[in-house]
Amino acid sequence: MQGAAGEHHEEEIAQLSAGIERQRRLQIAGLVVVVVFALLACLARIIRGDLLGIPFPIWVSLAAILLVMKLVYLFAAWRCPRCGGFLGSGYHPRFCSRCGLEFASARK
């Protein structure tokens, strides 16, 4: 039987893991947006004209700007909710390499 401290610890891990899950979904959504704009830039290059009325250099610029924004967001927001350590480049961290917090999603 777990005591109150054990239950509190499990609740804390569940809350922290839920925060990681929200961040993971945002990170993946940002990646999808970058990939879509990169594909649109490639398509604009292939057809050698305007795509949706926007010339190729603009598509490339938009894709590059979005990629930089995604990378900045990755390094700024993809952090352990307990210690603030960077969680790496994968979208399914099992634990924080800085403080050792194990995420509930990894324990399923």
Phi, psi and omega per residue, in radians:
M1 nan 2.303 3.135
Q2 -1.465 2.517 3.070
G3 -1.466 -3.121 3.136
A4 -1.073 -0.621 3.137
A5 -1.144 -0.708 3.119
G6 -1.149 -0.718 3.112
E7 -1.141 -0.719 3.112
H8 -1.097 -0.714 3.132
H9 -1.097 -0.769 3.119
E10 -1.107 -0.697 3.121
E11 -1.132 -0.739 3.114
E12 -1.082 -0.779 3.130
I13 -1.089 -0.724 3.121
A14 -1.087 -0.740 3.120
Q15 -1.157 -0.767 3.127
L16 -1.125 -0.690 3.111
S17 -1.150 -0.633 3.096
A18 -1.119 -0.673 3.073
G19 -1.118 -0.709 3.092
I20 -1.114 -0.705 3.138
E21 -1.100 -0.733 3.078
R22 -1.077 -0.794 3.121
Q23 -1.089 -0.691 3.139
R24 -1.074 -0.774 3.121
R25 -1.090 -0.709 3.105
L26 -1.136 -0.717 3.126
Q27 -1.090 -0.762 -3.135
I28 -1.184 -0.691 3.093
A29 -1.073 -0.742 3.098
G30 -1.093 -0.692 3.102
L31 -1.110 -0.723 3.118
V32 -1.067 -0.753 3.128
V33 -1.071 -0.787 3.134
V34 -1.075 -0.779 -3.125
V35 -1.120 -0.735 3.125
V36 -1.060 -0.796 3.140
F37 -1.184 -0.609 3.075
A38 -1.136 -0.718 3.099
L39 -1.151 -0.678 3.076
L40 -1.114 -0.675 3.082
A41 -1.114 -0.738 3.107
C42 -1.106 -0.742 3.126
L43 -1.105 -0.708 3.099
A44 -1.089 -0.615 3.115
R45 -1.236 -0.713 -3.109
I46 -1.138 -0.750 -3.100
I47 -1.394 -0.112 3.089
R48 0.901 0.846 3.112
G49 -2.924 -2.797 3.121
D50 -1.468 2.434 3.039
L51 -1.965 2.079 -3.072
L52 1.008 0.564 3.120
G53 1.374 0.140 -3.110
I54 -2.010 2.206 -3.115
P55 -1.249 2.780 -3.102
F56 -0.913 -0.818 -3.120
P57 -1.033 -0.562 3.111
I58 -1.218 -0.748 3.097
W59 -1.042 -0.769 3.138
V60 -1.113 -0.745 3.119
S61 -1.091 -0.763 3.117
L62 -1.088 -0.777 3.138
A63 -1.095 -0.727 -3.133
A64 -1.163 -0.741 3.121
I65 -1.106 -0.769 3.119
L66 -1.121 -0.663 3.102
L67 -1.095 -0.787 3.117
V68 -1.095 -0.761 3.117
M69 -1.081 -0.703 3.124
K70 -1.112 -0.744 3.132
L71 -1.152 -0.725 3.094
V72 -1.077 -0.784 3.128
Y73 -1.109 -0.695 3.115
L74 -1.013 -0.879 -3.089
F75 -1.292 -0.439 -3.133
A76 -1.496 -0.627 -2.969
A77 -1.903 -0.368 -3.076
W78 -1.464 1.291 -3.024
R79 -2.218 2.718 3.049
C80 -1.156 2.292 -3.135
P81 -1.234 -0.291 3.140
R82 -1.533 -0.894 -3.002
C83 -1.977 -0.219 -3.131
G84 1.480 0.126 3.118
G85 -1.219 2.546 3.123
F86 -1.161 2.366 -3.055
L87 -1.606 0.077 3.090
G88 1.605 -3.047 -3.056
S89 -1.609 -0.169 3.112
G90 -1.412 2.733 -3.118
Y91 -1.695 0.021 3.141
H92 -2.309 1.177 -3.140
P93 -1.186 2.445 3.090
R94 -1.528 -0.555 -3.124
F95 -2.771 2.882 3.076
C96 -1.482 2.215 -3.125
S97 -1.283 -0.247 -3.125
R98 -1.554 -0.877 -3.082
C99 -1.896 -0.165 3.101
G100 1.460 0.104 3.133
L101 -1.048 2.154 3.099
E102 -1.606 2.277 -3.095
F103 -1.518 2.461 -3.055
A104 -1.038 -0.617 -3.130
S105 -1.094 -0.464 3.131
A106 -1.395 -0.311 -3.067
R107 -1.622 -0.047 -3.108
K108 -1.259 nan nan
